[in-house]
């Protein structure tokens, strides 16, 4: 899905660079570079500029993803720096100081441009040619990178958080195009614009301040959900309310339940609002159907729905997808039927309700009292007896509840392991994973514990790896009692696979077709070993391993 808002904001942020504090050292380079007889040279300048900017940003995006830098932290930092840049542009004193710092960069670029113009050999570097303009544009892009860095950081985070690579690339190129279009106009106007440069200088202070304000406002818009991702359980602006009756581990500061937003589909009900449910006790459950932790909570939640619905409990499942295939309403509907869910389920495909609740986990439970206030929360598995006791208390009921113990996780258990290049870790094959590229991989003779490898031809995608050749194999050295793997197939085709445990066939070949969580191993006790899954036909898609002690 293409995010038009992010792409549009990227273009606006690029335009804002034309009146940034370091524009004046760069303008003479652009103007003098365009004063030749070559008609194509101005276009070479704009193409080189856009490609240099876009290439730098996409390279930075890949580096951030490879280093597993938290996009939320990066976004917070870039937000603060953006505000600082806006303040600098609003202040004449600060802008002059910043401009002095960038003069050296402009002088370096000017010298580079003059050297290229004086090249006697012509050809690729001919002063009147497209290619020399391309190179000059690229140099200008590199000169401007330090100045544009703060705004670039915001666009970088926007691109990382897109749902698809296409949205990321379009956001980056919209930013580069926004920055480059004024450059093209400058190049095409050439001498005429040089004569009007004094007019630009005379009004540059006002333009700079206006765009400084635009940058600040843009930062506020692009970061509207920034703090929601990292906020404490209760939103920072809520007013504390008295929690009655007393609950076990209830919130000391209950708050009004956030609104449901961005719901694309409803299952088992017509559209609902939390406001319409006031007077009821509501349990909001954030889940996704391929999450093993969520699946293990479902028997408890469906049990509470059956047991307390007549007493005024409304269970509301918010399906918040982790992977792209989980956005498909048909897939979710099948999961609802499979797990016997009869309560309302809302598809939060754009994670807007997730953001409103400041949620960060699958599964996550929010208990809302009859006044519409969130009074108790629990994240992850376990505490079922506490949650049920609090449901009873809010309903004014008392009944014996069997104590439950949260599932234990062995320290030696292999952690959840993602296979797509966005969150890849512990990968041991050669060559390394290259984003969106088909490669022939070689697995090591011995895999280290908790590491995984590929053998044969695979294509890497943001969320998964896909087999391209028959016999392509995925292997993992694990420590667990049960091993699960989220699998699917290209275009829903039937792909036969064969499992191996410690290099020996494990069971008969079976078919992968539907995108879901598959149980690969269910052993009598936890153990260490190597599991492999061989794709007997191309098209197998593997997303993430999860485990149970």
C-alpha positions in Angstrom: 0.0 0.0 0.0 1.4 3.4 -1.0 1.4 6.1 1.7 0.5 9.2 -0.3 0.8 11.5 2.8 4.3 10.4 3.6 5.3 10.9 -0.1 3.7 14.4 -0.2 5.4 15.4 3.0 8.7 14.2 1.7 8.3 16.4 -1.4 7.5 19.5 0.8 10.5 18.8 3.1 12.7 18.7 0.0 11.3 22.0 -1.2 12.1 23.5 2.2 15.8 22.9 1.6 15.9 25.7 -1.1 15.8 28.4 1.7 18.0 26.6 4.2 20.9 28.5 5.8 23.5 26.9 3.5 21.7 27.8 0.2 23.8 30.8 -0.7 27.2 29.0 -0.8 25.6 26.4 -3.1 23.7 28.7 -5.5 26.7 30.1 -7.3 27.8 26.5 -8.1 24.5 25.8 -9.7 24.3 29.1 -11.5 27.8 29.0 -12.9 27.5 25.3 -13.8 24.5 26.1 -16.0 26.1 29.0 -17.9 27.2 27.0 -20.9 25.9 26.4 -24.4 24.9 22.8 -23.6 21.1 22.5 -23.6 21.1 19.2 -21.8 23.5 20.2 -19.0 20.9 21.7 -16.7 19.0 18.4 -16.9 22.1 16.5 -16.1 22.6 18.7 -13.0 19.0 17.9 -11.7 19.3 14.2 -12.5 22.7 14.0 -10.8 21.4 15.9 -7.8 18.3 13.7 -7.4 20.2 10.5 -7.8 22.9 11.5 -5.3 20.3 12.5 -2.7 18.1 9.4 -3.2 21.1 7.1 -3.3 22.5 8.5 -0.1 19.1 8.2 1.7 18.4 4.6 0.5 21.9 3.6 1.5 21.4 5.1 4.9 18.0 3.3 5.2 19.7 0.0 4.4 22.4 0.7 7.0 19.9 1.5 9.7 18.0 -1.7 9.0 21.2 -3.8 8.9 22.4 -2.4 12.2 18.9 -2.9 13.7 18.7 0.8 14.9 15.3 1.3 16.5 13.4 3.6 14.1 11.4 5.0 17.0 14.6 6.3 18.7 15.9 7.6 15.4 12.6 9.3 14.7 12.6 11.0 18.2 16.1 12.3 17.6 15.3 13.5 14.1 12.2 15.2 15.3 14.1 17.2 18.0 16.8 18.1 15.5 14.2 19.2 12.9 12.7 21.5 15.5 16.2 22.9 16.2 16.8 23.5 12.5 13.5 25.3 12.2 14.4 27.5 15.2 17.8 28.2 13.5 16.1 29.3 10.3 13.7 31.6 12.3 16.8 33.3 13.9 18.9 35.6 11.8 21.9 35.3 14.2 21.8 31.5 14.3 21.3 31.3 10.5 24.3 33.5 9.8 26.5 31.4 12.1 25.3 28.2 10.4 26.0 29.7 6.9 29.6 30.5 7.9 30.1 26.9 8.7 28.8 25.8 5.3 30.9 28.3 3.3 33.8 25.9 3.2 31.6 23.2 1.7 30.4 25.6 -1.0 34.0 26.6 -1.8 35.0 23.0 -2.2 32.1 22.3 -4.5 32.9 25.4 -6.6 36.6 24.3 -7.0 35.5 20.8 -8.1 33.1 22.3 -10.6 35.7 24.6 -12.1 38.1 21.7 -12.5 35.6 19.7 -14.4 34.8 22.6 -16.6 38.4 23.0 -17.5 38.9 19.4 -18.5 40.4 19.6 -22.0 39.5 16.1 -23.0 35.7 16.7 -23.5 33.7 13.5 -23.9 32.1 12.4 -20.7 33.2 15.5 -18.8 32.6 18.0 -21.6 31.5 21.3 -20.0 28.5 21.5 -22.4 27.4 17.8 -22.0 24.7 16.0 -20.0 27.2 13.8 -18.3 29.3 16.6 -16.8 26.1 18.1 -15.5 25.2 14.8 -14.0 28.5 14.7 -12.2 28.2 18.4 -11.0 24.7 17.7 -9.8 26.0 14.7 -7.8 28.7 16.8 -6.3 26.2 19.5 -5.3 24.1 16.8 -3.7 27.0 15.6 -1.6 27.9 19.2 -0.6 24.3 19.8 0.5 24.0 16.6 2.6 25.4 18.0 5.9 23.0 20.9 5.6 20.0 18.8 4.8 20.9 16.1 7.3 18.2 16.9 10.0 15.4 16.9 7.4 16.9 13.9 5.7 16.7 12.1 9.0 13.0 12.6 9.3 12.5 11.4 5.7 14.7 8.4 6.4 12.5 7.4 9.3 9.4 7.9 7.2 10.8 5.6 4.6 11.8 2.9 7.2 8.3 2.8 8.6 6.5 2.3 5.2 4.7 -0.9 4.7 6.3 -1.6 1.4 9.6 -1.0 -0.3 7.8 0.9 -3.1 6.5 3.5 -0.6 10.0 3.9 0.9 11.6 4.5 -2.5 8.8 6.9 -3.6 9.1 8.9 -0.3 12.9 9.2 -0.8 12.6 10.2 -4.4 9.8 12.7 -3.6 12.1 14.3 -1.1 15.0 14.4 -3.6 12.7 15.8 -6.4 11.4 18.5 -4.1 15.0 19.6 -3.4 16.0 19.3 -7.0 13.2 21.1 -8.8 14.3 24.5 -7.7 17.8 23.6 -8.8 16.5 22.8 -12.3 14.7 26.2 -12.5 17.9 27.9 -11.4 20.0 26.0 -14.0 17.5 26.7 -16.8 17.3 30.4 -16.0 21.0 30.8 -15.7 22.1 34.4 -16.4 18.7 35.9 -16.0 18.4 34.5 -12.5 21.9 35.7 -11.7 20.7 39.2 -12.4 17.8 38.8 -10.1 19.8 37.2 -7.3 19.9 40.5 -5.5 16.1 40.4 -5.2 16.4 36.9 -3.8 18.9 38.1 -1.3 16.8 41.0 -0.3 13.9 38.8 0.6 15.8 35.7 1.7 15.4 36.5 5.4 11.7 36.5 5.2 11.6 33.4 3.0 14.0 31.6 5.3 11.8 32.4 8.4 8.7 31.3 6.6 10.3 28.0 5.6 11.7 27.6 9.1 8.1 27.7 10.3 7.1 25.2 7.6 9.8 22.8 8.7 8.6 23.0 12.3 5.0 22.4 11.3 6.0 19.6 9.0 8.0 18.0 11.8 4.9 18.2 14.0 2.7 16.5 11.3 5.2 13.8 10.5 5.8 13.0 14.1 2.1 13.2 15.3 2.3 9.5 16.4 5.9 9.6 17.4 5.5 9.8 21.1 2.6 7.4 21.1 4.9 4.5 20.2 7.1 5.1 23.2 4.7 6.6 25.7 3.9 5.0 29.0 0.8 2.9 29.3 -1.4 5.9 30.1 -1.1 8.7 27.5 0.7 11.7 29.0 -2.2 14.1 28.7 -4.7 12.0 30.6 -6.1 13.1 33.9 -5.9 10.5 36.6 -9.3 9.1 37.7 -10.1 7.2 40.8 -10.1 3.4 40.2 -13.1 1.8 41.8 -13.6 -1.0 42.7 -10.1 -2.0 43.8 -8.5 -4.4 41.3 -5.5 -6.7 41.5 -2.6 -4.9 40.0 -5.0 -2.2 38.7 -3.7 1.0 37.2 -2.9 3.7 39.8 -3.9 6.3 37.2 -6.9 5.0 35.1 -7.5 6.9 31.9 -10.3 7.3 29.3 -10.1 4.6 26.7 -8.6 5.8 23.5 -10.8 5.8 20.4 -10.9 3.0 17.8 -9.5 4.3 14.5 -8.7 3.1 11.1 -10.7 -0.1 11.3 -10.9 -1.6 7.8 -13.2 -4.5 8.5 -15.3 -6.0 11.3 -15.9 -9.7 11.9 -18.9 -11.1 13.9 -20.4 -7.6 14.4 -21.4 -4.3 12.8 -19.0 -1.4 13.4 -18.6 -0.5 17.1 -17.2 2.4 19.1 -16.0 2.3 22.7 -18.3 5.2 23.4 -21.3 3.0 22.4 -20.1 0.3 24.9 -20.2 2.5 28.0 -22.0 0.7 30.7 -20.4 -2.5 29.7 -17.1 -4.0 30.9 -14.8 -4.3 27.8 -11.7 -6.4 27.4 -9.7 -5.2 24.4 -7.3 -7.9 23.1 -4.6 -6.9 20.6 -3.5 -10.0 18.6 -2.5 -11.3 15.2 -3.3 -14.8 13.9 0.3 -16.0 13.2 1.6 -15.1 16.7 2.1 -18.2 18.8 1.8 -16.2 22.0 -1.5 -14.7 20.9 -2.8 -18.2 19.9 -2.1 -19.6 23.3 -4.2 -16.8 25.0 -7.2 -17.4 22.8 -8.7 -20.4 24.7 -8.8 -18.2 27.9 -10.3 -15.2 26.1 -13.0 -17.2 24.2 -13.8 -18.9 27.6 -14.3 -15.5 29.3 -16.5 -14.4 26.4 -18.7 -17.5 26.8 -18.7 -17.3 30.6 -19.4 -13.6 31.2 -21.1 -12.2 28.1 -24.5 -12.5 29.6 -23.2 -10.6 32.7 -22.2 -7.5 30.6 -18.6 -8.4 29.4 -17.8 -7.4 25.8 -14.6 -8.9 24.4 -13.2 -6.9 21.5 -10.4 -8.4 19.5 -8.2 -5.9 17.7 -6.3 -7.7 14.9 -3.1 -5.8 14.4 -1.0 -7.4 11.6 2.7 -8.0 12.0 3.2 -9.2 8.4 1.7 -8.1 5.2 -0.4 -11.3 4.6 -2.1 -10.8 7.9 -3.9 -7.7 6.5 -6.0 -10.0 4.3 -9.5 -10.1 5.7 -10.1 -13.7 4.3 -7.1 -15.0 6.2 -8.2 -13.4 9.4 -11.8 -14.7 9.0 -10.5 -18.2 8.6 -8.4 -17.8 11.8 -11.5 -16.5 13.7 -13.4 -19.6 12.6 -10.5 -21.9 13.3 -10.1 -20.7 16.9 -13.8 -20.5 17.6 -13.9 -16.7 18.2 -17.4 -15.5 18.5 -16.8 -12.0 19.9 -16.3 -8.9 17.7 -12.9 -8.7 15.8 -11.7 -5.4 14.3 -9.0 -5.3 11.6 -6.6 -2.5 12.5 -4.6 -2.9 9.3 -2.9 0.6 9.5 -2.2 0.2 13.3 -4.1 3.4 14.0 -5.9 1.9 17.0 -2.6 0.3 18.1 -1.1 3.8 18.1 -4.1 5.4 19.9 -3.6 2.8 22.7 0.2 3.4 22.8 0.5 -0.4 22.4 3.7 -2.2 21.8 3.0 -5.9 22.3 1.3 -9.0 20.9 -0.8 -10.0 22.8 -1.9 -7.1 24.9 -5.0 -6.8 27.1 -6.8 -3.6 28.2 -9.7 -3.9 30.7 -12.2 -1.0 30.5 -14.7 -0.4 33.2 -18.4 0.6 32.8 -17.4 4.3 32.8 -15.2 3.9 29.8 -11.8 4.0 31.6 -8.9 1.7 31.2 -8.3 0.3 34.7 -6.1 -2.8 34.1 -3.6 -3.9 31.5 -1.5 -7.0 30.9 1.0 -7.7 28.2 2.0 -11.1 27.0 0.9 -14.5 28.2 -0.1 -15.5 31.7 -1.8 -13.8 34.6 -5.1 -15.3 33.4 -6.4 -15.8 37.0 -5.7 -12.1 37.8 -7.4 -10.9 34.6 -10.4 -13.0 35.2 -10.7 -12.0 38.8 -10.6 -8.3 37.7 -13.3 -9.0 35.1 -15.5 -10.5 37.9 -14.8 -7.5 40.2 -15.9 -5.1 37.5 -19.0 -7.1 36.8 -19.8 -7.3 40.5 -19.4 -11.1 40.6 -17.5 -13.5 42.8 -16.5 -17.0 41.9 -13.7 -19.4 42.5 -10.9 -19.1 39.9 -8.2 -21.7 39.4 -4.7 -20.1 39.8 -2.6 -20.0 36.6 1.1 -19.8 36.2 2.7 -17.7 33.4 4.5 -19.9 30.9 8.2 -20.1 31.7 10.9 -19.4 29.1 14.1 -21.2 29.5 17.2 -19.1 29.4 18.7 -21.5 26.8 15.6 -21.3 24.6 16.3 -19.9 21.1 14.8 -16.4 20.8 12.2 -15.4 18.2 14.1 -15.3 14.9 13.0 -13.1 11.9 14.1 -14.0 8.4 13.3 -10.9 6.3 16.1 -8.5 5.9 14.4 -5.7 7.9 14.9 -7.6 11.2 17.4 -10.3 10.3 19.9 -11.5 12.9 22.1 -14.6 13.5 22.4 -15.3 9.8 25.4 -17.6 8.9 25.3 -18.3 5.2 27.5 -16.9 2.5 27.0 -14.5 0.9 25.2 -12.0 3.2 21.6 -11.2 2.7 21.2 -8.4 0.1 17.8 -6.6 0.1 15.4 -7.7 -2.6 18.0 -9.7 -4.4 18.2 -13.3 -5.6 21.3 -15.1 -4.4 22.8 -18.7 -4.4 23.6 -19.4 -0.7 26.0 -21.8 0.9 25.4 -23.0 4.4 28.3 -23.5 6.8 29.2 -27.1 7.8 28.3 -26.4 11.4 25.7 -23.9 12.6 26.2 -22.1 15.9 23.4 -22.3 18.5 20.5 -19.9 17.7 21.9 -19.2 14.2 20.2 -20.0 10.9 21.3 -20.4 7.3 20.2 -20.8 3.7 21.4 -23.2 1.0 20.4 -23.0 -2.6 18.8 -20.1 -4.4 16.6 -17.7 -2.3 15.3 -14.2 -2.8 15.3 -11.9 0.2 12.3 -9.6 1.0 11.6 -7.2 3.8 9.5 -9.7 5.8 10.5 -13.1 4.4 12.9 -15.2 2.3 11.5 -17.0 -0.7 12.9 -20.1 -2.3 13.7 -19.7 -6.0 15.0 -23.2 -6.7 13.8 -26.7 -6.0 15.8 -28.1 -3.1 16.5 -24.8 -1.5 16.9 -25.3 2.2 16.5 -23.3 5.4 18.3 -24.6 8.5 18.3 -23.5 12.2 20.3 -24.6 15.2 17.7 -24.4 18.0 17.2 -25.1 21.7 13.5 -25.6 22.5 10.7 -28.1 23.1 8.5 -26.9 20.3 9.5 -25.1 17.1 7.1 -23.0 15.0 7.6 -21.2 11.7 5.4 -18.7 9.9 5.2 -20.0 6.3 3.3 -19.3 3.1 3.7 -19.6 -0.6 4.0 -17.4 -3.6 0.6 -16.6 -5.1 -1.0 -19.3 -2.9 0.5 -22.2 -4.9 1.0 -25.6 -3.2 4.6 -26.0 -2.3 5.7 -29.5 -1.0 8.4 -29.4 1.8 10.4 -32.0 3.7 11.6 -31.6 7.3 14.9 -32.8 8.6 15.9 -33.1 12.2 19.7 -33.4 12.8 20.1 -34.1 9.1 17.7 -37.0 9.0 14.2 -36.9 7.4 11.5 -36.1 9.9 8.1 -37.3 8.8 6.8 -37.4 5.3 6.7 -34.4 2.9 3.8 -32.1 3.4 2.2 -29.1 1.7 2.6 -25.3 2.5 0.0 -23.1 0.8 -1.9 -20.9 3.3 0.0 -18.2 5.1 0.0 -19.1 8.8 2.0 -20.4 11.7 3.1 -24.0 11.2 4.2 -26.4 14.0 7.5 -27.9 12.8 8.5 -29.8 16.0 6.7 -30.8 19.2 9.1 -32.8 21.3 8.5 -34.5 24.7 11.2 -32.3 26.3 13.4 -29.3 25.4 16.5 -30.2 23.5 19.2 -28.8 21.3 19.3 -29.7 17.6 19.3 -28.7 14.0 16.1 -28.5 12.0 15.9 -28.0 8.3 13.1 -27.4 5.9 13.7 -28.2 2.2 11.5 -26.6 -0.5 10.8 -29.2 -3.1 9.4 -26.6 -5.5 10.2 -22.9 -5.8 7.9 -20.4 -4.1 8.2 -21.2 -0.3 8.0 -18.1 1.8 9.5 -18.2 5.4 8.9 -15.3 7.8 9.9 -16.1 11.4 10.7 -18.9 13.9 9.1 -18.9 17.4 9.6 -21.4 20.2 8.3 -23.0 23.4 10.2 -24.5 26.2 
